[in-house]
Amino acid sequence: MSIYDFEAINIDGENVKLSDYKGKVLIIVNTASKCGFTPQYADLEKLYKKYKDKGLEILGFPCNQFAEQEPGSNYEVKSFCDLNYGVTFPLFEKIEVNGPNANPLFKYLVTKAPFKGLDLDQPSGKILYSFLNENFPELLVGDSIKWNFTKFLIDADGSIVGRFEPTTEPLDMEQYIKELLQK
């Protein structure tokens, strides 16, 4: 099984084969419009514009599982992203990333890139850890997605090379992206 064996429905309701992205470096990210990490859309878009012609694709998957921070319809999500962040990278229909109804792609991602903890040396890591520990302690157990804007970096051969938790800013991934694009 590889990343290219999966399919997803884009935000406009069209079926997309991930094999269409063979040879590209991918960032796959679960997103939300009403989250403290929502401004990461801006930096994801910056990375996309800077590197899309060099082989980067970003695939955004809206999810309402974390404190219901993505309550709108697919159309509302698409409009929000366009109006507020000028998002041009591909967005997909709302999905679940954890639990029995988790999207198969995300089930695969978390098995191949386990949770390694939050960076508690960063203020945002401490804040997210404290918030989860107090309100959603079950999310801190296991390899599940912990919150919105968990990012998976996949190389041009389809191998998952990194998992970046929500507290990692997209621009902090740029060096890894550049290295993968040069291979």
TAPE-V534461 format. One record per residue. N is the residue number from 1. PSI is psi in degrees with one decimal (* if undefined). NEAR is the number of other ideal C-beta (glycine too) atoms within 8 Angstrom. Layout:
N,PSI,NEAR / N,PSI,NEAR
//
This chain:
1,138.9,3 / 2,171.8,5 / 3,-29.5,12 / 4,-5.1,10 / 5,-7.3,7 / 6,155.0,10 / 7,158.3,7 / 8,158.9,14 / 9,123.6,9 / 10,174.0,12 / 11,-17.3,11 / 12,6.1,6 / 13,12.0,7 / 14,141.1,6 / 15,133.6,7 / 16,129.2,11 / 17,129.1,8 / 18,-18.0,12 / 19,-18.9,7 / 20,-17.2,6 / 21,11.9,10 / 22,137.9,8 / 23,-3.0,5 / 24,151.3,9 / 25,132.3,14 / 26,145.0,13 / 27,121.4,17 / 28,125.2,10 / 29,137.1,13 / 30,134.4,13 / 31,168.7,14 / 32,147.5,15 / 33,-16.1,12 / 34,44.9,7 / 35,154.2,12 / 36,-22.3,3 / 37,-0.8,10 / 38,-36.0,13 / 39,-12.6,6 / 40,-20.0,11 / 41,-40.3,13 / 42,-46.6,8 / 43,-31.3,11 / 44,-42.4,15 / 45,-39.1,13 / 46,-46.3,10 / 47,-42.2,16 / 48,-48.3,13 / 49,-37.1,8 / 50,-35.3,6 / 51,-1.2,13 / 52,-35.5,10 / 53,-9.6,4 / 54,-1.8,6 / 55,14.0,11 / 56,136.5,14 / 57,139.7,13 / 58,129.7,12 / 59,113.3,13 / 60,130.3,14 / 61,98.1,17 / 62,143.8,17 / 63,136.0,15 / 64,18.4,10 / 65,-14.8,8 / 66,96.6,11 / 67,30.7,4 / 68,48.8,6 / 69,8.1,12 / 70,67.6,15 / 71,-18.1,6 / 72,172.1,9 / 73,169.3,5 / 74,-41.6,12 / 75,-43.0,7 / 76,-38.9,8 / 77,-48.2,15 / 78,-44.5,11 / 79,-44.1,8 / 80,-48.9,10 / 81,-39.0,13 / 82,-50.2,9 / 83,-39.5,5 / 84,-28.5,7 / 85,-1.0,8 / 86,33.9,6 / 87,125.7,11 / 88,-9.1,6 / 89,158.1,12 / 90,132.9,10 / 91,150.6,13 / 92,169.9,13 / 93,157.9,10 / 94,138.1,9 / 95,172.8,13 / 96,143.5,9 / 97,-12.4,13 / 98,160.8,9 / 99,-173.2,6 / 100,-25.1,3 / 101,17.2,4 / 102,140.7,11 / 103,135.3,10 / 104,-34.6,7 / 105,-45.4,12 / 106,-31.4,14 / 107,-43.4,9 / 108,-47.3,11 / 109,-45.4,12 / 110,-25.2,12 / 111,-31.3,7 / 112,-21.2,6 / 113,82.9,8 / 114,158.9,7 / 115,129.3,10 / 116,8.8,4 / 117,165.1,5 / 118,147.5,9 / 119,99.0,9 / 120,0.3,8 / 121,-15.8,4 / 122,140.7,8 / 123,-41.5,5 / 124,-32.0,8 / 125,-42.5,13 / 126,-42.5,9 / 127,-48.2,8 / 128,-43.0,14 / 129,-47.6,11 / 130,-43.0,8 / 131,-47.7,9 / 132,-43.7,13 / 133,-37.3,8 / 134,-39.8,6 / 135,-32.3,7 / 136,58.7,8 / 137,-26.3,9 / 138,-24.5,5 / 139,-20.1,10 / 140,-9.3,9 / 141,137.1,6 / 142,-165.8,4 / 143,7.1,6 / 144,165.6,10 / 145,133.0,11 / 146,-31.9,12 / 147,177.1,13 / 148,149.9,14 / 149,37.7,13 / 150,128.8,14 / 151,133.6,12 / 152,129.8,14 / 153,126.6,16 / 154,133.9,12 / 155,176.4,10 / 156,-13.3,10 / 157,-1.2,4 / 158,7.4,9 / 159,137.6,7 / 160,119.0,11 / 161,-10.3,8 / 162,149.7,9 / 163,127.2,13 / 164,119.8,10 / 165,166.6,13 / 166,-29.6,12 / 167,-10.5,9 / 168,120.0,10 / 169,141.8,7 / 170,-39.7,13 / 171,-20.8,8 / 172,-10.1,7 / 173,-6.0,15 / 174,-42.1,9 / 175,-40.9,6 / 176,-40.9,10 / 177,-47.6,14 / 178,-43.0,9 / 179,-41.8,8 / 180,-35.7,12 / 181,-22.8,11 / 182,-10.0,5 / 183,*,6
//
